[in-house]
Amino acid sequence: MNPGLRTFKASIWQKGIPSKVQSFLWLAIQNRLYTKDFLLCRNIIPVDQAFCILYKNEIETSNHLLLHYRPVWKLWLKFLDWWGISGCLPCCVDDLLHQWPNLVFGKFQRKAWSMLSCCVS
């Protein structure tokens, strides 16, 4: 397992993060959020109901909701710009969590990024 991901997983359980947020992040890391693709894979909903309500051409996945859904994507870009980081968002949540430790420098930034990841997610 990537050391950065291990560190991020451990940081989820820090004091000060609401338990509902901790549970949500844990499910997101495990790719176990009850998104429409999750329900589709378990034959709970039919294919025609698996698409995003607002963006009908995309299946609702964890990656779509947490990274690529347009309002969330814009929010991520604002945060990255605020920190002076340029580039593009990774294609999946796992990749973002693997890259997380490389995006921050210093104790203050690490703490701020840790809080930011919990707020955005």
N, CA, C and O atoms as a GROMACS GRO file, in nm:
protein
  484
    1MET      N    1   0.084  -0.118   0.000
    1MET     CA    2   0.000   0.000   0.000
    1MET      C    3   0.088   0.124   0.000
    1MET      O    4   0.192   0.129   0.066
    2ASN      N    5   0.046   0.224  -0.074
    2ASN     CA    6   0.116   0.351  -0.082
    2ASN      C    7   0.123   0.415   0.056
    2ASN      O    8   0.020   0.423   0.124
    3PRO      N    9   0.241   0.461   0.101
    3PRO     CA   10   0.253   0.523   0.233
    3PRO      C   11   0.166   0.647   0.248
    3PRO      O   12   0.114   0.674   0.356
    4GLY      N   13   0.150   0.723   0.138
    4GLY     CA   14   0.065   0.842   0.143
    4GLY      C   15  -0.080   0.806   0.170
    4GLY      O   16  -0.148   0.873   0.248
    5LEU      N   17  -0.128   0.700   0.105
    5LEU     CA   18  -0.265   0.655   0.126
    5LEU      C   19  -0.283   0.604   0.268
    5LEU      O   20  -0.385   0.630   0.332
    6ARG      N   21  -0.184   0.532   0.318
    6ARG     CA   22  -0.189   0.481   0.456
    6ARG      C   23  -0.198   0.598   0.554
    6ARG      O   24  -0.276   0.592   0.650
    7THR      N   25  -0.119   0.704   0.530
    7THR     CA   26  -0.122   0.822   0.614
    7THR      C   27  -0.258   0.890   0.606
    7THR      O   28  -0.313   0.932   0.708
    8PHE      N   29  -0.313   0.901   0.485
    8PHE     CA   30  -0.443   0.964   0.470
    8PHE      C   31  -0.550   0.882   0.541
    8PHE      O   32  -0.636   0.939   0.610
    9LYS      N   33  -0.547   0.751   0.526
    9LYS     CA   34  -0.645   0.666   0.593
    9LYS      C   35  -0.638   0.685   0.744
    9LYS      O   36  -0.741   0.690   0.811
   10ALA      N   37  -0.518   0.695   0.798
   10ALA     CA   38  -0.502   0.716   0.943
   10ALA      C   39  -0.555   0.853   0.984
   10ALA      O   40  -0.610   0.868   1.092
   11SER      N   41  -0.537   0.953   0.898
   11SER     CA   42  -0.580   1.088   0.933
   11SER      C   43  -0.731   1.103   0.937
   11SER      O   44  -0.783   1.195   1.001
   12ILE      N   45  -0.803   1.013   0.871
   12ILE     CA   46  -0.948   1.019   0.874
   12ILE      C   47  -1.001   1.006   1.016
   12ILE      O   48  -1.101   1.068   1.051
   13TRP      N   49  -0.934   0.927   1.098
   13TRP     CA   50  -0.983   0.896   1.232
   13TRP      C   51  -0.932   0.992   1.338
   13TRP      O   52  -0.943   0.963   1.458
   14GLN      N   53  -0.877   1.106   1.297
   14GLN     CA   54  -0.831   1.206   1.393
   14GLN      C   55  -0.949   1.269   1.466
   14GLN      O   56  -1.061   1.273   1.416
   15LYS      N   57  -0.920   1.317   1.586
   15LYS     CA   58  -1.022   1.390   1.662
   15LYS      C   59  -1.057   1.518   1.587
   15LYS      O   60  -0.974   1.574   1.515
   16GLY      N   61  -1.179   1.561   1.605
   16GLY     CA   62  -1.222   1.686   1.543
   16GLY      C   63  -1.296   1.668   1.412
   16GLY      O   64  -1.361   1.761   1.364
   17ILE      N   65  -1.287   1.550   1.352
   17ILE     CA   66  -1.360   1.523   1.229
   17ILE      C   67  -1.490   1.453   1.268
   17ILE      O   68  -1.486   1.349   1.334
   18PRO      N   69  -1.605   1.508   1.228
   18PRO     CA   70  -1.733   1.445   1.264
   18PRO      C   71  -1.739   1.300   1.217
   18PRO      O   72  -1.687   1.266   1.111
   19SER      N   73  -1.803   1.216   1.297
   19SER     CA   74  -1.807   1.072   1.267
   19SER      C   75  -1.875   1.044   1.133
   19SER      O   76  -1.836   0.949   1.064
   20LYS      N   77  -1.975   1.122   1.095
   20LYS     CA   78  -2.040   1.100   0.965
   20LYS      C   79  -1.943   1.128   0.850
   20LYS      O   80  -1.945   1.058   0.749
   21VAL      N   81  -1.859   1.230   0.866
   21VAL     CA   82  -1.759   1.262   0.764
   21VAL      C   83  -1.654   1.152   0.760
   21VAL      O   84  -1.613   1.110   0.651
   22GLN      N   85  -1.612   1.103   0.876
   22GLN     CA   86  -1.515   0.993   0.881
   22GLN      C   87  -1.570   0.870   0.808
   22GLN      O   88  -1.500   0.809   0.727
   23SER      N   89  -1.694   0.835   0.836
   23SER     CA   90  -1.756   0.718   0.772
   23SER      C   91  -1.765   0.737   0.621
   23SER      O   92  -1.737   0.646   0.544
   24PHE      N   93  -1.806   0.857   0.579
   24PHE     CA   94  -1.818   0.886   0.437
   24PHE      C   95  -1.684   0.872   0.366
   24PHE      O   96  -1.674   0.809   0.261
   25LEU      N   97  -1.579   0.932   0.426
   25LEU     CA   98  -1.446   0.924   0.365
   25LEU      C   99  -1.396   0.780   0.359
   25LEU      O  100  -1.334   0.739   0.261
   26TRP      N  101  -1.422   0.705   0.465
   26TRP     CA  102  -1.379   0.565   0.467
   26TRP      C  103  -1.447   0.487   0.355
   26TRP      O  104  -1.382   0.408   0.286
   27LEU      N  105  -1.576   0.507   0.338
   27LEU     CA  106  -1.648   0.440   0.229
   27LEU      C  107  -1.596   0.486   0.093
   27LEU      O  108  -1.585   0.405   0.000
   28ALA      N  109  -1.564   0.614   0.080
   28ALA     CA  110  -1.513   0.666  -0.047
   28ALA      C  111  -1.379   0.601  -0.082
   28ALA      O  112  -1.356   0.563  -0.196
   29ILE      N  113  -1.291   0.589   0.018
   29ILE     CA  114  -1.160   0.527  -0.005
   29ILE      C  115  -1.177   0.381  -0.046
   29ILE      O  116  -1.102   0.331  -0.130
   30GLN      N  117  -1.273   0.314   0.013
   30GLN     CA  118  -1.297   0.173  -0.017
   30GLN      C  119  -1.380   0.153  -0.145
   30GLN      O  120  -1.407   0.040  -0.185
   31ASN      N  121  -1.420   0.264  -0.207
   31ASN     CA  122  -1.508   0.262  -0.324
   31ASN      C  123  -1.639   0.188  -0.293
   31ASN      O  124  -1.686   0.106  -0.372
   32ARG      N  125  -1.695   0.218  -0.178
   32ARG     CA  126  -1.816   0.152  -0.130
   32ARG      C  127  -1.933   0.249  -0.109
   32ARG      O  128  -2.031   0.214  -0.044
   33LEU      N  129  -1.922   0.371  -0.164
   33LEU     CA  130  -2.034   0.464  -0.154
   33LEU      C  131  -2.151   0.409  -0.234
   33LEU      O  132  -2.132   0.347  -0.338
   34TYR      N  133  -2.269   0.433  -0.185
   34TYR     CA  134  -2.388   0.382  -0.253
   34TYR      C  135  -2.427   0.472  -0.369
   34TYR      O  136  -2.534   0.533  -0.370
   35THR      N  137  -2.338   0.480  -0.467
   35THR     CA  138  -2.366   0.554  -0.589
   35THR      C  139  -2.447   0.465  -0.681
   35THR      O  140  -2.466   0.346  -0.654
   36LYS      N  141  -2.494   0.522  -0.789
   36LYS     CA  142  -2.577   0.445  -0.881
   36LYS      C  143  -2.500   0.332  -0.948
   36LYS      O  144  -2.557   0.226  -0.974
   37ASP      N  145  -2.370   0.351  -0.975
   37ASP     CA  146  -2.294   0.241  -1.034
   37ASP      C  147  -2.278   0.126  -0.934
   37ASP      O  148  -2.277   0.010  -0.973
   38PHE      N  149  -2.264   0.159  -0.806
   38PHE     CA  150  -2.257   0.057  -0.701
   38PHE      C  151  -2.388  -0.023  -0.698
   38PHE      O  152  -2.386  -0.146  -0.689
   39LEU      N  153  -2.499   0.047  -0.705
   39LEU     CA  154  -2.630  -0.019  -0.703
   39LEU      C  155  -2.654  -0.099  -0.832
   39LEU      O  156  -2.713  -0.207  -0.829
   40LEU      N  157  -2.606  -0.046  -0.943
   40LEU     CA  158  -2.619  -0.115  -1.071
   40LEU      C  159  -2.543  -0.248  -1.070
   40LEU      O  160  -2.594  -0.349  -1.116
   41CYS      N  161  -2.422  -0.246  -1.017
   41CYS     CA  162  -2.339  -0.368  -1.012
   41CYS      C  163  -2.404  -0.477  -0.927
   41CYS      O  164  -2.376  -0.595  -0.946
   42ARG      N  165  -2.490  -0.438  -0.835
   42ARG     CA  166  -2.558  -0.535  -0.748
   42ARG      C  167  -2.700  -0.563  -0.794
   42ARG      O  168  -2.780  -0.622  -0.721
   43ASN      N  169  -2.732  -0.520  -0.917
   43ASN     CA  170  -2.863  -0.540  -0.978
   43ASN      C  171  -2.978  -0.485  -0.894
   43ASN      O  172  -3.087  -0.542  -0.891
   44ILE      N  173  -2.952  -0.374  -0.826
   44ILE     CA  174  -3.056  -0.309  -0.746
   44ILE      C  175  -3.134  -0.210  -0.832
   44ILE      O  176  -3.253  -0.189  -0.811
   45ILE      N  177  -3.064  -0.148  -0.929
   45ILE     CA  178  -3.132  -0.057  -1.022
   45ILE      C  179  -3.098  -0.098  -1.165
   45ILE      O  180  -2.994  -0.159  -1.188
   46PRO      N  181  -3.185  -0.065  -1.260
   46PRO     CA  182  -3.156  -0.096  -1.401
   46PRO      C  183  -3.057   0.005  -1.460
   46PRO      O  184  -3.035   0.112  -1.402
   47VAL      N  185  -3.000  -0.028  -1.572
   47VAL     CA  186  -2.899   0.055  -1.638
   47VAL      C  187  -2.952   0.195  -1.667
   47VAL      O  188  -2.879   0.293  -1.649
   48ASP      N  189  -3.076   0.206  -1.711
   48ASP     CA  190  -3.128   0.338  -1.747
   48ASP      C  191  -3.143   0.433  -1.627
   48ASP      O  192  -3.164   0.553  -1.647
   49GLN      N  193  -3.133   0.382  -1.506
   49GLN     CA  194  -3.141   0.466  -1.386
   49GLN      C  195  -3.003   0.494  -1.325
   49GLN      O  196  -2.995   0.557  -1.219
   50ALA      N  197  -2.898   0.450  -1.389
   50ALA     CA  198  -2.763   0.463  -1.333
   50ALA      C  199  -2.695   0.594  -1.369
   50ALA      O  200  -2.585   0.622  -1.322
   51PHE      N  201  -2.758   0.675  -1.451
   51PHE     CA  202  -2.694   0.798  -1.496
   51PHE      C  203  -2.717   0.913  -1.398
   51PHE      O  204  -2.817   0.917  -1.326
   52CYS      N  205  -2.622   1.005  -1.398
   52CYS     CA  206  -2.629   1.124  -1.315
   52CYS      C  207  -2.756   1.202  -1.349
   52CYS      O  208  -2.792   1.214  -1.466
   53ILE      N  209  -2.823   1.253  -1.249
   53ILE     CA  210  -2.948   1.325  -1.270
   53ILE      C  211  -2.926   1.452  -1.353
   53ILE      O  212  -3.008   1.484  -1.440
   54LEU      N  213  -2.816   1.523  -1.327
   54LEU     CA  214  -2.790   1.647  -1.399
   54LEU      C  215  -2.713   1.628  -1.528
   54LEU      O  216  -2.738   1.699  -1.626
   55TYR      N  217  -2.620   1.533  -1.531
   55TYR     CA  218  -2.540   1.507  -1.650
   55TYR      C  219  -2.576   1.369  -1.702
   55TYR      O  220  -2.510   1.269  -1.670
   56LYS      N  221  -2.679   1.364  -1.779
   56LYS     CA  222  -2.741   1.238  -1.822
   56LYS      C  223  -2.648   1.145  -1.899
   56LYS      O  224  -2.677   1.026  -1.913
   57ASN      N  225  -2.536   1.198  -1.950
   57ASN     CA  226  -2.446   1.113  -2.030
   57ASN      C  227  -2.338   1.046  -1.945
   57ASN      O  228  -2.255   0.974  -1.999
   58GLU      N  229  -2.338   1.068  -1.813
   58GLU     CA  230  -2.237   1.007  -1.727
   58GLU      C  231  -2.303   0.922  -1.619
   58GLU      O  232  -2.401   0.963  -1.557
   59ILE      N  233  -2.248   0.804  -1.599
   59ILE     CA  234  -2.296   0.718  -1.491
   59ILE      C  235  -2.248   0.777  -1.359
   59ILE      O  236  -2.133   0.822  -1.348
   60GLU      N  237  -2.335   0.776  -1.260
   60GLU     CA  238  -2.299   0.830  -1.129
   60GLU      C  239  -2.206   0.733  -1.057
   60GLU      O  240  -2.245   0.623  -1.019
   61THR      N  241  -2.082   0.777  -1.040
   61THR     CA  242  -1.980   0.698  -0.969
   61THR      C  243  -1.922   0.784  -0.855
   61THR      O  244  -1.950   0.904  -0.848
   62SER      N  245  -1.845   0.723  -0.770
   62SER     CA  246  -1.777   0.799  -0.665
   62SER      C  247  -1.686   0.904  -0.726
   62SER      O  248  -1.680   1.017  -0.679
   63ASN      N  249  -1.615   0.866  -0.829
   63ASN     CA  250  -1.523   0.959  -0.896
   63ASN      C  251  -1.599   1.076  -0.957
   63ASN      O  252  -1.554   1.191  -0.950
   64HIS      N  253  -1.714   1.048  -1.015
   64HIS     CA  254  -1.796   1.154  -1.073
   64HIS      C  255  -1.843   1.250  -0.964
   64HIS      O  256  -1.832   1.372  -0.980
   65LEU      N  257  -1.895   1.196  -0.855
   65LEU     CA  258  -1.949   1.281  -0.748
   65LEU      C  259  -1.842   1.360  -0.674
   65LEU      O  260  -1.865   1.475  -0.637
   66LEU      N  261  -1.726   1.301  -0.651
   66LEU     CA  262  -1.624   1.364  -0.568
   66LEU      C  263  -1.518   1.442  -0.646
   66LEU      O  264  -1.446   1.523  -0.587
   67LEU      N  265  -1.508   1.418  -0.776
   67LEU     CA  266  -1.406   1.487  -0.855
   67LEU      C  267  -1.458   1.553  -0.982
   67LEU      O  268  -1.422   1.667  -1.010
   68HIS      N  269  -1.542   1.486  -1.058
   68HIS     CA  270  -1.574   1.530  -1.193
   68HIS      C  271  -1.709   1.597  -1.209
   68HIS      O  272  -1.735   1.657  -1.314
   69TYR      N  273  -1.793   1.590  -1.110
   69TYR     CA  274  -1.920   1.662  -1.113
   69TYR      C  275  -1.883   1.810  -1.121
   69TYR      O  276  -1.807   1.858  -1.037
   70ARG      N  277  -1.935   1.881  -1.218
   70ARG     CA  278  -1.884   2.016  -1.252
   70ARG      C  279  -1.871   2.111  -1.131
   70ARG      O  280  -1.765   2.172  -1.116
   71PRO      N  281  -1.972   2.127  -1.046
   71PRO     CA  282  -1.955   2.217  -0.931
   71PRO      C  283  -1.842   2.173  -0.836
   71PRO      O  284  -1.771   2.257  -0.782
   72VAL      N  285  -1.826   2.044  -0.816
   72VAL     CA  286  -1.719   1.993  -0.729
   72VAL      C  287  -1.583   2.014  -0.795
   72VAL      O  288  -1.487   2.052  -0.729
   73TRP      N  289  -1.576   1.989  -0.924
   73TRP     CA  290  -1.453   2.009  -1.000
   73TRP      C  291  -1.407   2.154  -0.989
   73TRP      O  292  -1.289   2.180  -0.967
   74LYS      N  293  -1.502   2.248  -1.004
   74LYS     CA  294  -1.468   2.391  -0.992
   74LYS      C  295  -1.418   2.423  -0.852
   74LYS      O  296  -1.325   2.502  -0.836
   75LEU      N  297  -1.479   2.363  -0.752
   75LEU     CA  298  -1.436   2.386  -0.613
   75LEU      C  299  -1.294   2.334  -0.591
   75LEU      O  300  -1.212   2.403  -0.530
   76TRP      N  301  -1.264   2.213  -0.641
   76TRP     CA  302  -1.128   2.159  -0.630
   76TRP      C  303  -1.029   2.252  -0.698
   76TRP      O  304  -0.922   2.280  -0.643
   77LEU      N  305  -1.062   2.302  -0.816
   77LEU     CA  306  -0.970   2.390  -0.888
   77LEU      C  307  -0.947   2.521  -0.813
   77LEU      O  308  -0.836   2.573  -0.814
   78LYS      N  309  -1.050   2.573  -0.748
   78LYS     CA  310  -1.034   2.695  -0.668
   78LYS      C  311  -0.939   2.670  -0.551
   78LYS      O  312  -0.852   2.753  -0.522
   79PHE      N  313  -0.955   2.556  -0.484
   79PHE     CA  314  -0.866   2.524  -0.373
   79PHE      C  315  -0.722   2.506  -0.420
   79PHE      O  316  -0.629   2.555  -0.357
   80LEU      N  317  -0.704   2.436  -0.531
   80LEU     CA  318  -0.569   2.415  -0.584
   80LEU      C  319  -0.506   2.548  -0.623
   80LEU      O  320  -0.388   2.572  -0.598
   81ASP      N  321  -0.586   2.634  -0.686
   81ASP     CA  322  -0.537   2.766  -0.724
   81ASP      C  323  -0.501   2.848  -0.601
   81ASP      O  324  -0.400   2.918  -0.600
   82TRP      N  325  -0.583   2.841  -0.499
   82TRP     CA  326  -0.559   2.912  -0.373
   82TRP      C  327  -0.424   2.874  -0.313
   82TRP      O  328  -0.354   2.958  -0.256
   83TRP      N  329  -0.386   2.745  -0.326
   83TRP     CA  330  -0.260   2.698  -0.272
   83TRP      C  331  -0.145   2.713  -0.372
   83TRP      O  332  -0.031   2.679  -0.341
   84GLY      N  333  -0.175   2.766  -0.491
   84GLY     CA  334  -0.069   2.788  -0.589
   84GLY      C  335  -0.025   2.661  -0.660
   84GLY      O  336   0.088   2.651  -0.707
   85ILE      N  337  -0.115   2.564  -0.668
   85ILE     CA  338  -0.084   2.438  -0.735
   85ILE      C  339  -0.154   2.437  -0.870
   85ILE      O  340  -0.275   2.457  -0.878
   86SER      N  341  -0.077   2.415  -0.976
   86SER     CA  342  -0.137   2.408  -1.108
   86SER      C  343  -0.126   2.265  -1.159
   86SER      O  344  -0.037   2.190  -1.120
   87GLY      N  345  -0.216   2.230  -1.245
   87GLY     CA  346  -0.220   2.096  -1.300
   87GLY      C  347  -0.364   2.054  -1.322
   87GLY      O  348  -0.453   2.138  -1.330
   88CYS      N  349  -0.385   1.927  -1.331
   88CYS     CA  350  -0.520   1.878  -1.350
   88CYS      C  351  -0.553   1.778  -1.240
   88CYS      O  352  -0.465   1.720  -1.177
   89LEU      N  353  -0.681   1.759  -1.219
   89LEU     CA  354  -0.725   1.662  -1.120
   89LEU      C  355  -0.706   1.521  -1.173
   89LEU      O  356  -0.721   1.497  -1.292
   90PRO      N  357  -0.672   1.428  -1.085
   90PRO     CA  358  -0.659   1.289  -1.129
   90PRO      C  359  -0.795   1.233  -1.171
   90PRO      O  360  -0.899   1.292  -1.142
   91CYS      N  361  -0.792   1.121  -1.237
   91CYS     CA  362  -0.916   1.063  -1.288
   91CYS      C  363  -0.998   0.993  -1.180
   91CYS      O  364  -1.118   0.974  -1.196
   92CYS      N  365  -0.934   0.953  -1.070
   92CYS     CA  366  -1.009   0.883  -0.966
   92CYS      C  367  -0.965   0.925  -0.827
   92CYS      O  368  -0.856   0.978  -0.807
   93VAL      N  369  -1.053   0.900  -0.731
   93VAL     CA  370  -1.029   0.937  -0.592
   93VAL      C  371  -0.902   0.870  -0.539
   93VAL      O  372  -0.824   0.934  -0.468
   94ASP      N  373  -0.881   0.744  -0.572
   94ASP     CA  374  -0.761   0.673  -0.528
   94ASP      C  375  -0.634   0.745  -0.572
   94ASP      O  376  -0.540   0.760  -0.493
   95ASP      N  377  -0.631   0.788  -0.698
   95ASP     CA  378  -0.513   0.860  -0.748
   95ASP      C  379  -0.492   0.990  -0.672
   95ASP      O  380  -0.379   1.026  -0.641
   96LEU      N  381  -0.600   1.060  -0.642
   96LEU     CA  382  -0.589   1.185  -0.566
   96LEU      C  383  -0.528   1.157  -0.428
   96LEU      O  384  -0.442   1.232  -0.382
   97LEU      N  385  -0.573   1.052  -0.363
   97LEU     CA  386  -0.522   1.020  -0.230
   97LEU      C  387  -0.377   0.974  -0.234
   97LEU      O  388  -0.302   1.000  -0.140
   98HIS      N  389  -0.337   0.907  -0.343
   98HIS     CA  390  -0.196   0.867  -0.358
   98HIS      C  391  -0.107   0.989  -0.378
   98HIS      O  392   0.007   0.992  -0.332
   99GLN      N  393  -0.158   1.090  -0.447
   99GLN     CA  394  -0.079   1.210  -0.477
   99GLN      C  395  -0.082   1.311  -0.363
   99GLN      O  396   0.002   1.401  -0.357
  100TRP      N  397  -0.177   1.297  -0.273
  100TRP     CA  398  -0.198   1.395  -0.167
  100TRP      C  399  -0.071   1.436  -0.093
  100TRP      O  400  -0.045   1.555  -0.079
  101PRO      N  401   0.011   1.340  -0.046
  101PRO     CA  402   0.130   1.378   0.031
  101PRO      C  403   0.231   1.460  -0.050
  101PRO      O  404   0.308   1.536   0.008
  102ASN      N  405   0.231   1.445  -0.181
  102ASN     CA  406   0.326   1.518  -0.266
  102ASN      C  407   0.280   1.661  -0.293
  102ASN      O  408   0.357   1.741  -0.347
  103LEU      N  409   0.157   1.693  -0.258
  103LEU     CA  410   0.104   1.826  -0.285
  103LEU      C  411   0.128   1.924  -0.171
  103LEU      O  412   0.110   2.044  -0.188
  104VAL      N  413   0.168   1.874  -0.058
  104VAL     CA  414   0.178   1.962   0.059
  104VAL      C  415   0.321   1.968   0.110
  104VAL      O  416   0.396   1.871   0.103
  105PHE      N  417   0.356   2.083   0.162
  105PHE     CA  418   0.489   2.104   0.217
  105PHE      C  419   0.473   2.174   0.351
  105PHE      O  420   0.400   2.273   0.362
  106GLY      N  421   0.540   2.126   0.450
  106GLY     CA  422   0.536   2.190   0.582
  106GLY      C  423   0.418   2.144   0.666
  106GLY      O  424   0.319   2.092   0.615
  107LYS      N  425   0.431   2.164   0.795
  107LYS     CA  426   0.331   2.118   0.891
  107LYS      C  427   0.196   2.189   0.873
  107LYS      O  428   0.091   2.124   0.876
  108PHE      N  429   0.199   2.320   0.854
  108PHE     CA  430   0.075   2.395   0.838
  108PHE      C  431  -0.003   2.349   0.716
  108PHE      O  432  -0.124   2.325   0.724
  109GLN      N  433   0.066   2.336   0.601
  109GLN     CA  434  -0.002   2.294   0.479
  109GLN      C  435  -0.058   2.154   0.492
  109GLN      O  436  -0.169   2.127   0.445
  110ARG      N  437   0.019   2.063   0.556
  110ARG     CA  438  -0.032   1.926   0.574
  110ARG      C  439  -0.161   1.926   0.655
  110ARG      O  440  -0.256   1.857   0.620
  111LYS      N  441  -0.164   2.002   0.763
  111LYS     CA  442  -0.283   2.009   0.847
  111LYS      C  443  -0.399   2.072   0.770
  111LYS      O  444  -0.512   2.023   0.777
  112ALA      N  445  -0.371   2.180   0.697
  112ALA     CA  446  -0.476   2.246   0.619
  112ALA      C  447  -0.529   2.156   0.509
  112ALA      O  448  -0.650   2.149   0.488
  113TRP      N  449  -0.440   2.085   0.438
  113TRP     CA  450  -0.484   1.993   0.333
  113TRP      C  451  -0.566   1.879   0.391
  113TRP      O  452  -0.664   1.836   0.330
  114SER      N  453  -0.527   1.831   0.506
  114SER     CA  454  -0.602   1.723   0.571
  114SER      C  455  -0.743   1.770   0.602
  114SER      O  456  -0.840   1.697   0.578
  115MET      N  457  -0.756   1.890   0.655
  115MET     CA  458  -0.888   1.944   0.685
  115MET      C  459  -0.965   1.971   0.558
  115MET      O  460  -1.086   1.946   0.552
  116LEU      N  461  -0.897   2.022   0.455
  116LEU     CA  462  -0.962   2.052   0.328
  116LEU      C  463  -1.020   1.927   0.264
  116LEU      O  464  -1.132   1.928   0.215
  117SER      N  465  -0.942   1.819   0.265
  117SER     CA  466  -0.990   1.696   0.202
  117SER      C  467  -1.118   1.646   0.269
  117SER      O  468  -1.207   1.594   0.202
  118CYS      N  469  -1.126   1.663   0.399
  118CYS     CA  470  -1.246   1.621   0.472
  118CYS      C  471  -1.363   1.713   0.443
  118CYS      O  472  -1.478   1.668   0.436
  119CYS      N  473  -1.337   1.841   0.427
  119CYS     CA  474  -1.444   1.938   0.400
  119CYS      C  475  -1.501   1.919   0.260
  119CYS      O  476  -1.622   1.920   0.240
  120VAL      N  477  -1.412   1.903   0.162
  120VAL     CA  478  -1.455   1.891   0.023
  120VAL      C  479  -1.527   1.759   0.001
  120VAL      O  480  -1.629   1.754  -0.067
  121SER      N  481  -1.474   1.654   0.059
  121SER     CA  482  -1.536   1.522   0.041
  121SER      C  483  -1.664   1.517   0.118
  121SER      O  484  -1.733   1.415   0.117
   0.00000   0.00000   0.00000
